[in-house]
Amino acid sequence: MTTTNQINQDDINKAVWNACDTFRGVISADTYKDFILTMLFLKYISDVYKDEYNKLITQYGDNPDLIHAMMSKQRFVLPEGASFWDLYEKRYEAGNGERIDKALHAIEEANGSKLKNVFQDISFNTDRLGQEKQKNDLLRHLLEDFGKDILDLSSERVGSLDIIGNAYEYLIKHFAAGSGATAGEYYTPPEVSTLLATVLEPVENDQICDPCTGSGSLLLKCGAMVRKNSGSKKYALFGQEAIGSTWALAKMNMFLHGEDNHRIEWGDTIRNPLLKEKDGTGLLHFDVVTANPPFSLDKWGHDDASSDPYGRFRRGVPPKTKGDYAFISHMIETLKPESGRMGVVVPHGVLFRASSEGKIRQQLIEENLLDTVIGLPEKLFFGTGIPAAILIFKKHKTDNNVLFIDASREFKSGKNQNQLTPDNIQKVIDTYKARESVDKYAYLASFDEIKENDFNLNIPRYVDTFEEEAEIDLVAVRTERVQLKNELQTLEAEMEGYLKELGYGA
């Protein structure tokens, strides 16, 4: 029997996290995250489908053909035998892994382009879960965890779809925290996403793109920003992700947040950009482009860059072993000429490294595309302790200055990760909007000043955070020293007396 009271966000977060206990100590979190996240998606679409079916039975119980026709028009179609509950009923039978894989494949087929290839990189029938008996037992436990009343995800009980999307994001965040270096492949801290989305101000009718989509959280934050500011869902989300399993995470994440108007492609953005015009000749252009690309990526596609058919590297080809400016160059070339604005997370080397990177940087500044440089605290991103920066570019600037903000010293300290607090974020946003120098925090640099610095954007060159030490009063120090010396002599005389009394005297 399922409960009817509305689910609480904390309760669902705790329940899905506890479901991971089935795998802990058996396989690594990096391996089982895909099983957990996929099962949450399957459970959600199954509960919604079952809920709708029961409502139609009540309404049109004597007309099965009508019910079947109406169910075939649901947001997601579940073929017979492919729902979570079909799998749950057979959980004690052999072959759980094979049954789940077949069900996912059938769901893909039944939903056409919407879910095409989403489950291709996930297999529950894998030897990574152990030999057949252990695998079957683990998957039975997993089905039972998601079959508990607490995880009844029917529409009536869930209420807002955000509950499911938030639970999915909660899981992704916790998996990222334990994934070490690989976390950067799919996760951007929510505070950084919030900062980027607020600064870039996506509005109604905007086309928004993340060419390094990861799990899609940055795109989702931009979409939420449009809805918050305008109350409108008239916008479109685009993206591309190179890693198949991460691309699948992004697709499921979009659907769980109700973002059906998205186009996320699977492939290497630099070597093979897939967000192109209908005739295939040119790249699509967007109002907002934002990304947290892999830092200083080695083997990013240098060999073919000089003959790039889209002219993305006309300002120069980045170094073979550092792809930062490859992503920046790609993003710049996909901005709409009038409304285009972009925000990208980069390692600090991007601000000052010379050679080919220096030449590209100089041209971007000379073209008056760079708007703002924001220095972030260290240990903000999973998988790397180094501090990063955000670069804001705009196609249409109202001046030829660059604002430098040093937000690196203001954060909430954590054991493994530091965090930006809402106050920290708001201070950056207020400073960004005011576009004025702030003592020891921000500096509005002219083009000439940057040119004098050889187009080096290292933040300390512009924002002076040096704190002068208080002047030392040498007379007062000498007086205190004499006083302490006299006190020491008195104490030593007293100690000598005590020692004599105890028989230790000379």
N, C-alpha and C positions, 0 to 999 in steps of 0.2 A: 504494500500500500504506500502511495506517495503522499508527502505532506503538501498542504496547499498554501502555507504561509510564505510570504515573499522571502527570498534568500538574502542573506546579509553578505556584503563583499568580503569581509574578514573570514566568514565561515567557508565560503567557496574557495578563497585563496588557501586556507589551511587544509581543506579537503583535497584539493588537487596536489598540493605539496606533499601531503601524507601519502598520496598514491605512489609517489616516487620510492617509498620504503620497500616496495616489492623488488626494486632493482638494486638498491643501495647495497654495496658489499659484493655484488655479483658482477656488474659491469659498470663502466665509468659513466658519470653524468653526461659527458659529451656524447656518449652513444645512446643512452636511454632518453635523452631530452626529446628526440624525434618521436619516440613511441608515446610518451606522455602527451606531447602537444597534439599529435595526430589523433590520439584517442579522445582528447577533450573536444576537438573539432567534430569527430564522428558522433560523440555522445550528444553534442549540442544539436546538430542537424537531425539526428534521430529523434530526440525528444520533441523538437518543434514539429517534425513530420507526424509523429505519433499523436501529438496534441491536436493538430489540425484534422487528422483522420478521425479521431474520436468525436470531435465537434460535428463533422460532416455525417458521421453515423447517426448521431442524435438527431440531426436535422433531416437527413435524407436516407434513413436506414433501409427503406424499401426500394431504393434505386441505386444498386451497386455500380451500374454503368456510369451514371452521373458522378458518383463519388470518385470513381477511377479517373474520369476525365478531368475533374477538378484537381485531384491530387497530382496529375501529370503537369499542372501549371504552377506548382509550388516553386518557391525560390530555389530549393534543391530537391531533386527527385531521387527517391531511394527505391531501387529495384527490389523485387520480392527476395527475401532471404539475405539482404545486404545491410540491414540496419543494425545498430548496436545491440538492440534487444534480441534479434535473431541469433547473433553471436553469443550473447549472454546465456540464452536458453541451452545452447550446446556446449557450454564451457567445460563440462565434465567429460566430454567425448574427446578422443584423440584427434589431433590435427588442428588445434587452435590457430597456430601460425599460418597454416595454409588457408584456413577459412577466412581469417581476417584479411589476408592479402587479396583473396578472390573478391571479397566484399568491396574493398577499396577500389579495385580495378573496375568492378561493375558500376560503382558510383561515378567514377571518372567517365566511363562510357555513356552513362545515362544523362550526364549533365553537359555534354558537348564541350565547347570551347571554354566554358566557365571554369571547369576543373581539369582541363586537359593537362596531363603529365604531373599533376600536383603530388600524386602518391608514388611516382615512378622511382624515387630515390629512397623510399622507405619500405623495408620488408620486415614483417613480424616473424616470418618463417626463416630466421637466420640462425646460423650456428653460433653467433655471438651470444645468444641466450643459453648456450649449453646444448647438451644432448637432448633428444626428443622428449623424454619424460620431464626433465627439469624445465625445458622450454614451455611445455604444455602447462605445467604447474604455475610458472611465473605469469603466463598470459591469463590463466584462469583467475589468479589473484588480482591481476590488473583489471579484468572485466568486472570482478566483484567490487573492487574499490570504486570504479566509476558507476556501478549499479546501485550504490547506496542512496538512501533517501536524500541525504544532504546534497547529492549532486543531481537531483531532479532539475533539469534545465529547461523545463517547459516554459512557454511564453508567459503564462499566468504567474508562474512562480518567480521567474527572473525579472520581469518588469522591463527595465531598461536594458537594451543590448550591451550597453557599456559594462555591465556587470561581467559578462562573458569575456569581452575584449580586455577588460582590466585584469581578469584572472589569467588570461593568456600572457599579457605583458608582465604580470607578476612572476609567472613561471620563467619567462625568458630572462628577466633580470636576475633571478636566483641562479639560473643555469650559467649565465654570464659570469656571475661572481665566483663560480667554482671552476670556470673553464680556462683560466689563465690566459695565455697569449691568443688563443683562438677566439676569445670573446669579442675581440675587435672586429671579427669578420661579420658579426650580425647584430651588434648592440651599441647604441649610443645612449649615454646616461640621459634620463628624462629632463634633467635641469638644462643640459646643453641643447636638447631639442626644443625646449620651451624658449630658451634665449634666442635661438636662431629663428624660430617661427614668429616670435614677437617682433624682432628687429626687421624681418623681411616683410611683415605685414601683408600676407596673402589676403586678397579680397574676392568678392563675388565675381564669377566668370573667369577667374585666373586658371591658367594651366600650370600645374606645379610638378616639378620633376626632381627625382633623386637618382642619379646615374649609378650610385653604389648603394642600392636600396637596403641591403641587410635584411632585417626582419620587418622593415617598413615603418618603424616607430616615428621616424622624422617626418615622413609623408603624412602619417596619421595626425601628428601634432599640427602640421600646417592646415590640414582639413578641418580639424577641431577649431583652429584659430579663425578660419573663415566663418564657421557656424556661430562662434561666440560673438564675433564683431558685427555680423550682418544678419544672422538668423537664417542664412541661405545655404542650401546644399548645391547651389549652382557653381561647381568647380570640378576640375578633373585632375586625377592623380596619375602620374606616369613614373615609371622607373625601370631600371635594369639591374640584374644581379648575376654575378658570374658563377656562384656556387649553387648547384642544383638543389641541395637540401635546404639551403638558406632561402632561395627563391620560393620554395614550397612554404616555408614558414611565413614569408611575407604575404603570399596569396591567402593563406588561411587567416592570418592576422587581419587582412583587409576585410574579408567576409565577416569575421567575428565582430568587427567594429561597424558593420553595416555599410562599408565603403564599397558598394558594388560597381561604382563608376571609376574603375581603375584599369590601367594597362601596365602590367609589370612583365617585362620580357626577361628571358633567361639567356644569358650569354655575356661575353667579355666586352665591356663598354668601349675600351680603347681599341682592341683588335677588330671587333665586329659590332659597331653600334647598330642597334635594331629599332630604335625609335626614329623612324624615317618618314619622309613624305610618302604619299600613296604611290607615286611613280618610282620610288626607291632611289631617286637621285640625290636628294639632299636630306639633311638632318631636320627633325622637327625642332621648332623653337618654342620657348616657354616664357611665361611672365616671371616665374620664380624657379630658380634652380638651386638646390641645396644638397650637401652631402658631407659625410664623414668618411672619406676614402681611406684605404689602407695606407699607413704611414710609410713613406720612402720605399715603395714596392720595387723589389728586384724583378727583372725579367717581365716588364710590363708591356713589351711590344715595340721596343726601340728599333729593331731591324727594319720594320715596315713603315715607321713613322714618317720618314722623309718623303715617301711617295703616297701619303695619306690622301685618298680621293676627296675628302671633305675639307681639306685645307686647314685642319685644326692646328697644325704645328708650323704655321707660316711665320710665327715670331721666333721660331727656333725649336730644335728637338731636345728634349730634356735628357739628362745623363742616363746611360744604360741601366744603372743600378738604383736609380731614384725616380720613381714615377709620379712624384707629387705634382709637378707642373704639367704632366700629361693629363691628369684629371682636371686641373685648373683650366688648361687650354681647351679641353673638350667642353667643359661647362660654359666657358666664355662664348664659345662658338654656337651654343644652343640657346642663347638669350635672345628674346625678341628685341629688335632694334630700338623701340620706343619705351616699352614698359619693363624691360628685363632687369632683374636684380638677383644677386646670388650671394649665398653664404657658404663658406667651406671651412672645415676644420683641418688644420695643417700642423705638422711639427715645426718647431721654431727655426730649423735650418732653412726652411723656405723663405724666411725673412731676410737672410743675409748670405747664403751660399753664393759663390761667384761663378765664373765660367758661363756655360750655356744657361744655367738658371738665372744668373745675374742679368744676362741680356734679355731674357723673356720678361723678367720682373721690371726692368727698365722700360721696355716697350709698353707694358700694361699701364705703368704709371704715366708715361708720356701721352698715352691715348686717353688719359684721365678716366680710367675705368675703376681704379681702386678708390674706395670711399672710406673704409675704416679698418683698423687693425686692433683686435681685442686679445690681450694676453690672458690666458686662463691659468688657474692654479695647477700644481703638479698632482699626480695620483688621482686624477679625476676620471680617467678612462680605464676600464678593465683591460688587463693584458699589457699595460705599459705604465710606468711611473713617471714618464717624462711629461713636462708641461706642454700644452698645445696652445695654438692661437686660432682665432676665427678671422678670416678675411671676408670683408663685405665689398662686393663689386656692384657698380650700377652703370647701366648704359646711358642714363641721362642724369648727370650731376648738375647741381646749381652753382658749384664753385670748383676750383682746381686744388683744393686742400685735401689732406688726409688726416682723419682723426685717429689718434693713438690712445687706447684705453688700457691701463695696466691693472687688471682685476686679479692678478696672480697672488696677491697677499691676503685676500678676503675670502674666507671659506670656512666651512664647518669641518673640523679635523676628524678623521676616522682611522680606525686601526689599519685597514687595508686600502680603503678608498676615501678620498676627500669628497666633499659635496658642496655645491653652491646652494646657499639658502635662498628663500624667496626675496629677502632683503638684498642679498648680494646681486641677484639677477636684476632686481628693480633698479639698483644703483647704476648698473651697466646700461640698462634701457634708458633711464632718465638722462644719463650723460650722453648717450648716443643721440637722443632726440635734441638735446640742448645744443650739441655741436660746438662746445666751448671748452677752453682749457680749464682744468681743475688741478690745483696744487697737489703734487705728488700722486696724481691719479690719471689725469688725461692731458693731452696736448694736441692742439689743432695746428698741424705743420703745413706750411706752404709748399708748393711745388719746388720753389728755389731752395728751400731748406733741405728737402729730400735729395735734390740734385747735388747740393754741396756735400751730402753724405754719401755720394756715389750710388744713390738709389738703394742704400742699405736700410732696411726697415726694422732693424733690431730695436725693440721697444725702449731699452734704457738710453738710447741715443736721443730720445725725444721726451720721455717722461722721467724727470729727475726724482727718484724716490729716496735720495740720500738724506738721512737724518743727522743733523749736526749734534755732536756730543756737547753736553753742558760744559761751560768753562769751569776749570778747576781753580779754586781759591787756594793758592800755595801757602799763604800765611796761615789760613785756617787749618790746613792739613798739617803744617809744622807744629802748630799749637796743640792739635789733637795727638800728634805723635809724642811730643814731650810729656803730655798728660798720661798717655798710656804707658810710657817708659817708667814714670814715677810710680804708677799703680803696680806695675810688674815688680819693681824693686821692693815695694811694701809687702806684696804677696810672697815673694821669695824669703824675705826676713821672717814672716809669720810661719812659713813652711819649715824653715830651719829650726825655729823654736819647737814646733810640734815633733820634729824628728828627734831632737835632744831629749824631750820628755819621754819618748818611746824607747830611748836607749840606742838610737842610731847615730848619735852625734859623734864627732871626731874625738 
